[in-house]
Amino acid sequence: MMITNRKLNTRKRIALVAHDNKKKDLIDWAVYNKSALGKHELLATGTTGNMLEDHLDRPVKKLLSGPLGGDQQIGALIAEGKVDILFFFWDPMEAQPHDPDIKALLRVAVTWNLPFACDRASADFLLTSPLMQDEYTCNIPDYSEYVKRKV
């Protein structure tokens, strides 16, 4: 498979998602990292976006709630190259009615070689990486042959 490149600008487009039992963790993390997050464009699923706006005192582009299609909206934005980083604090101990959407979102992130973190420790490492401060060119698979295949 051929490889193509995608440039992530200095100002990253960051998607933030959290399951109900992880919303407090994400909000606490975001408040702790308010200064670093302030350098980037933020978007989030419904309730999480409202909570982030309240706690960060800054606008957050809000999509639908996850179970209502917000996870799928973020997945579509990833596929369109309109999201650069994903922080998804998901709850591995709680069954989710929209579990297929969650798996699809994570699959899309991997498909497009998108940096993402699913817990606070990984989020800390990702956000504090020197690569977050500058432009970064990532390799992504070129799926043009896949799209053109005969089925």
BAPABA-701223 format. One record per residue (C-alpha): residue in three letters; x, y, z. Coordinates in pm, whole numbers, plus 32768, in hexadecimal, padded with zeros to 4 digits. Example, Ala and Ser with C-alpha at 12.3 -4.5 7.8 and 13.67 -1.06 7.14 Angstrom:
BEGIN
ALA84CE7E3E830C;SER85577F9682CA;
***
This chain:
BEGIN
MET800080008000;MET807A815B7FAA;ILE80AC825F80B9;THR804883CB80AA;ASN808284E7819D;ARG7FA385CB8266;LYS80248704830C;LEU7FAC8757846A;ASN7FCC88CB84A4;THR805A896685DE;ARG7EF589B1864C;LYS7E5E8856865F;ARG7CEE87FE863D;ILE7CAC87328775;ALA7B76865B87AA;LEU7B1486108912;VAL7A2484FB8974;ALA79D284618AC6;HIS78DF835E8B3F;ASP780483C68C64;ASN78DD831A8D69;LYS7A1683BD8CD4;LYS799685208CA0;LYS7A2185988DED;ASP7B7685048D97;LEU7B7985B18C45;ILE7B0786FE8CD6;ASP7C0B86ED8DED;TRP7D16869C8CEB;ALA7CA487B38C02;VAL7CA088B68D1B;TYR7DFE88498D87;ASN7E6E88708C1B;LYS7DA189A88BD0;SER7ECD8A6F8B59;ALA7F4889608A6B;LEU7DEB891E89E3;GLY7DB88A9389B2;LYS7EAE8A898890;HIS7DCE899F87CB;GLU7C7289878736;LEU7B8C88AD8808;LEU7A5D87E687A2;ALA799986EF8872;THR7862861D8886;GLY772D86C18920;THR773186BA8A9A;THR78AB86A48AAB;GLY78C387DC89D1;ASN77D7889E8AB4;MET789C88388BE8;LEU79E888958B44;GLU796689ED8AE2;ASP78F28A2B8C46;HIS7A3A89BF8CE3;LEU7B2E8A4B8BE2;ASP7A7B8B968B9F;ARG7AAF8B728A2B;PRO79E28B048901;VAL79D5899588A4;LYS793389218762;LYS7822883887DD;LEU77A187108718;LEU768886258776;SER7697855288AE;GLY7755840C8872;PRO76278324887D;LEU756A84108795;GLY767884078688;GLY778D84E58711;ASP788E83CC870A;GLN78368390859D;GLN785185048552;ILE79B1850B85E2;GLY7A0783D1851C;ALA7992847A83DD;LEU7A6485AF842C;ILE7B9384CF8463;ALA7B5A84258311;GLU7B3D857E826F;GLY7C8885ED830B;LYS7BDC86F183E7;VAL7C5086668539;ASP7DBF864A8597;ILE7DB785B386F6;LEU7CB284EE87B9;PHE7C9584DC8932;PHE7B8883DB8980;PHE7B6883888AF1;TRP7A95824E8AD3;ASP7A1881728BE8;PRO7A8D800A8BBC;MET79BC7F948CE3;GLU7868800F8C6F;ALA77A27F7A8B4E;GLN773E808A8A58;PRO760480768983;HIS76C481148863;ASP77F2802B887F;PRO77FF7FEC8704;ASP7824816586D0;ILE7941817187CB;LYS79F980538723;ALA79C280F785D1;LEU7A528241864F;LEU7B8A819586D4;ARG7BAA80CE8590;VAL7B95820B84BE;ALA7C9F82B28597;VAL7D8C818E855A;THR7D31817983E8;TRP7DA082E383B7;ASN7ED182CA849E;LEU7E3C83CD8588;PRO7EE7840486D7;PHE7DF383B887EF;ALA7DE983728962;CYS7CE282BA8A29;ASP7D5582FC8B8E;ARG7DF584128C57;ALA7F5883898C54;SER7F5A83628ADA;ALA7EB484B68AB3;ASP7FC785538B89;PHE80D684B68AB1;LEU802C851C896D;LEU7FDC868289D2;THR813A86C38A5D;SER81EF862A8933;PRO82D487258884;LEU821F86C08744;MET80E7877587C2;GLN819B88C487B2;ASP81F788C88643;GLU817E885A84F1;TYR818E86E484C5;THR81768612838D;CYS80E184BC83C4;ASN80D7839C82D3;ILE7F838315827A;PRO7F2F81F38197;ASP7EC282548039;TYR7D7681A48013;SER7D3F820D7EA9;GLU7D7D80AA7E25;TYR7C8C80207F27;VAL7B8281187EBB;LYS7BB580C17D49;ARG7BAB7F477D7C;LYS7AA47E777CCB;VAL79AF7DCC7DB0;
***
